[in-house]
Amino acid sequence: MVAGRRATARNCLTSGRQFAHLGAMETADALASSPRQRKGSSRLADRGGNLTYSIVQDLGIAIVTGVYAGPKGFPVESELCKHYGASRSVLREAVKMLTAKGLLAARPRQGTWVEPEARWNLLDPDVLRWLLERKFSLGLLIEFTQIRLAVEPAAAALAAKVGSPEDKRRIEAAIGRMIAASNGDDDPLDSDIAFHVAVLTASGNRFYAQLRELIETALRFSIRRTNDYKGVALASVMDHKRIGDAIVAGQSDLAAGCMRALIQEALDLMRGAGQQPE
C-alpha cells in the first residue's frame, strides 16, 4: 500500500519547472497599543463600511495579538463606545459577534473578558485570518493542512463522480487561469485558490462547500509559504491539471490520489521548515 501511494505521488507530482513570479509575502504588523492608547477612533466610521464590522475587525485583531490579556484586560463598554464613537447597541452587537467567535465571554455583573486561545473558534475564517496575519504560527498552518488532507482528496473524488458539467467547466476555467498566471496574465494566488474552491463546490457536498471561505483564507498563507519553502515562485500548473483532468474524466480514485499527493507535499515542506533552526 505504501508503495502504491508513492507511485501515485510520482505520477501526480512534477519537477515544478514551469513557474511565474509571485512576489514576496506581505506580513501585517501587530497592533502595539490598546484603544485606551490609540488615537483617531473615528477612522472606523469614516471607512464607508459597516461600523459594527469595523469594530469587530479592530477588536478581534487586538485580542489575538494579546493587547487584552487576562480576565481584567478588556475595556468597559462606555470606554469602547467613546473610543469608537459608537452607540451602545452597535458596540454590544460587535461584542456579541466576537463572543460567537469564541474570543470573548460575558456575564451579568462580571463584565466581559477575553477567553483563552483554546476556546477560540479556529473554524471561523475571521479568527483564522487574524491569527495567520497578526500572530503567524507554522504549527497552526500545519494543523490546518492536515485538515485539508482529510477533506480535499475526498472532495476531488466526489467531484469526479457527481460534478455537473458546469462544475467541471469551472475547474477547467481555474486551470486556464493558472496557465495564464504562469505567463503573467493572471494572479497566481487567486487562480490557485479558485481551483481548490471549484473542486470543493463540485463535490456536491454542502459541508465541503461551506469550507470554501475557511480554506481560501488559509490558502492565502499556505500557498505562498510552501512555494517559498520549495524555492519556486508559482505552484505547478501540471500538478493541478492532473487533478482537474481526472475529475473531468470521472476518475475518482486518480483525482483523490493526485490531490492527496499535492497536499502531502505541502505538508512535508511545512514540517521540514518547522524543524529548521530560526
C-alpha angles and dihedrals in degrees: 000000000000090000089050092053090049091051090051090051091051090050094047103041124067134197090266098228097143108081140140129209113280103177131227122310114253117224119198119227119246119246112263101198143032128247086263088067104030122092133213101042091168088074089085093059091046095059092085092234131104110301094212092054091047090053090048090053094047096046093041092056091046091052098049092047092054099249087136110046130173131010094294097045102091116091121244120257097255091053092051092046090054093045095051097034088235135140121249091251092055093046092047091052090052091050090048090054092049089048090054088053089055095245098110138033129192138188132182112270090003098075128213127311141176114262122227114270090248088070097050116114102244090180089067107097092217093053092046092048093048090051096047094043100042106021105024116197122184088199090059091049090049091052091050091049088054087057090050089052089057096045113032101054089053090047090051091051091050092047089056090051104040107012113129122231088256091051091052092047089056090052091050090047090054090052088050089054091051090052089049089049090054086059093047095255100111139027110277095209098044093047092050091050091047089059095053092044091050091053092051090050093047091055089079089219111128093206092053090046091054089057090065097097093044094050092044089054093052094042091060087067104029097050093055093043096049093045088052092048089048091050096238135114100219136032114252110272091200093056089055093041091057089057092046093047091051091050093048090048091050093242099146099175092050092046091052093045094050093047090048091051091049095052094039090056090053091048092050091051091052092048090049091051090050091057093053118097115256 
